[in-house]
Amino acid sequence: MAETLFQKEVKIKRVTTLGYPAARALNDPVRIKILEILSHKQMSADEIAKALGSSGYKKATTTIRHHLNTLKGAGLIEATRMVEVRGAVMKYYAPTIRAFRYDAPDLEKHAKLVDDTSTKLLKVLKGVLEDKKFAAAFSGKDACGQCKGDHYKEYVALEILNAALAKAMERKDYGEPAAGKEQPKK
């Protein structure tokens, strides 16, 4: 019989919902940089090429267009407008996903805040899963082949929360202090 030399319980620390096309599209640092650049303002392929060049990524505009087509095909960006310039059409793009390029903070230092937030989110997540419209729309999907669990419902519920979080972050009052709370002094 084999002797166990190491054993550790691993807890899920993050949840990411990505389909294969989006995951594949994000498997390139240039595309992630493009998403980061576009998160500040919509741009054309030429403008993106210039912004990438100033960030140390020298790429031809044709290469940028290829990356844009990949990101668009994965649903990570959309064309926002088209402008006629000297007889040609220039497209401008904006992201449909917010990409952050930071080193992750050590959230174990903030365990209480994570616990409190997870308790609040659990109530919201249960509310989504128990919603009659949600249950009707996503019933009858195939169970997981490994554990027979209903992970598709989990996935869709998380996508709903993710979309709601993104929508909340786009609101004008996002980042403003809550009523009755002072902003921290700098």
N, C-alpha and C positions, 0 to 999 in steps of 0.2 A: 504494500500500500504506500502511496506517495505521501511524503510529509509536506505540509504546507509551510512554505518559507516566508510568505508574505500574504497578508490579507487586509483589505481596506474597504470600508463601505464608501461608495461614491454617491454624492447627492447631486441632483440636477441643480445647477447654479444659474442657468440661462435657458430661455426658450426662444428659438428662432424659427419662424415659419417661412420657408422658401420652397418653391417648386424647383424642379430640376433646371428649367431654362434660366431662371434668375440666379440660381447657385452657379451654374456654368458661366453666365455672363459676368458674375462677380469674381471669377477666378482669374483676374488680370488686374494688376495694380493700376494700370492706366485707366481702366474703366471705373475703378473706384475713385480715382482722382477726378475723372470727368464728373461723376455724380457729386463729389464734394464741390467742385467748381460751380456746377449748375445749381447747387443749393443756395447760392448767393444771388444769382440772377440768370434769366434765360439768355442763351447765347447761340450764335451760329457756329458752324464747324470751323470757320476761319478764326473766330474769336476764341474758341476752345483751344485750337492749335497754338495760338499766341499765349494764352494763359498757361497751357501745359509747358510751353517752351520756357517761360519765366520760372516754372517750378522744376526745371531740370529734365523734363520729358520732351525731347525734340522729336516730333512726329509730323509726317506729311499730312496735309489736309485729307488726302484720299484714305490714309490709315485712320484718321479721326472719324471719317464718314463710316468706315467699316465698323469701328467700335460703337458709333452711334446706332447703326443698324442692328447690331447685336443687342445693345441695351434696349432699343425700341422693341425688338422682337420678343424680349423677355418681359416687356411691360414695365421696365424700370424708368423709362423716360417717354415723353410724348412731344410731338411737334406742337408748338404753341402758336406759331404764326408763320406766314410765308410772305416775303417781300420781293417785288421785282426789282432787280438791280442790273442795269445795263443789259436788258434782254434775258437775263437768267433769273431763276428763282432761288432765293436764299431762305433756308428754313432755320427757325429758331427753336430751341429745345429747352424743356424744363423737366426735372426729375419727378417721379411719382413715389419715390422712396427717399427717406432721409438717411444718408450715410455719414457716420461719424468716424474719424480716424484718430482715436485717442488710445492711449494705454488704459486698460480697464482699472478703475480704482479698487482698492482692497475693501470690499463691502463687508467683510467680516468685522471690521472696525465699527460698522454701523448696523450691527445685528438687530438692535431694538427697532430702528427705523424700518429695516427690511421686514421684520416680523409684524410690526403694526400695519405696514402697507399691504403685506400678503393677506392679512386678516380682512382688510377692506376689499381687496381684489377678489378674494374667495367669494364674498357675498355677491359681487358683481358677476363673476363667472358663473356661479350657481344660478343667478337670475337669468343669464343668457341661455344656459343649458335647459332651464325649466320653462322658458318662454314657449307658449303653445305654437306660435308661428315658426319658431326655430325648430322645434321638435317635429312639426309636420313637414317642413321643407327638407329636413335631413334624416328622416327615418328611412330604414330599409337599405342603407348603404352597407357594403360588405364589411364584415368584422375583420380585425387584424388576423393575418394568417399565423402569427406566432403565439398570440395570447388570447385570441378571440375577443379582445377589447374593442371598444367603439372609438378608435383614435381619430376617425374622420370627423366625428362631432367635436372632439377636442380641438382638432386642427381648425375647423371652421369657427368655433367659439373664440379661439385665440386670434384668428384673423379679424373677427369682429372687434375684439378688444384692441388689437393693433391699429385697425382703421379708426376706431374711436379715439385712441390716444393721439394719432396723427392729426385728426380733425381738431382735437382740443388744443394741440400745440400750434395750430394755425390761427386760432382765435386771437383777436386783438388784445383780450385781457390776459392771455397767457404770459406768465412772467411778472405780472403785477402783484404787489403784495395783497394778501387777503384783507378784507375790510377789518379795520381795527388793529391791524398789525403794522408796525413801523418797518421801513426798509432798513437793513443794516447799514451802518455808516462805513464809508470807505476810508 
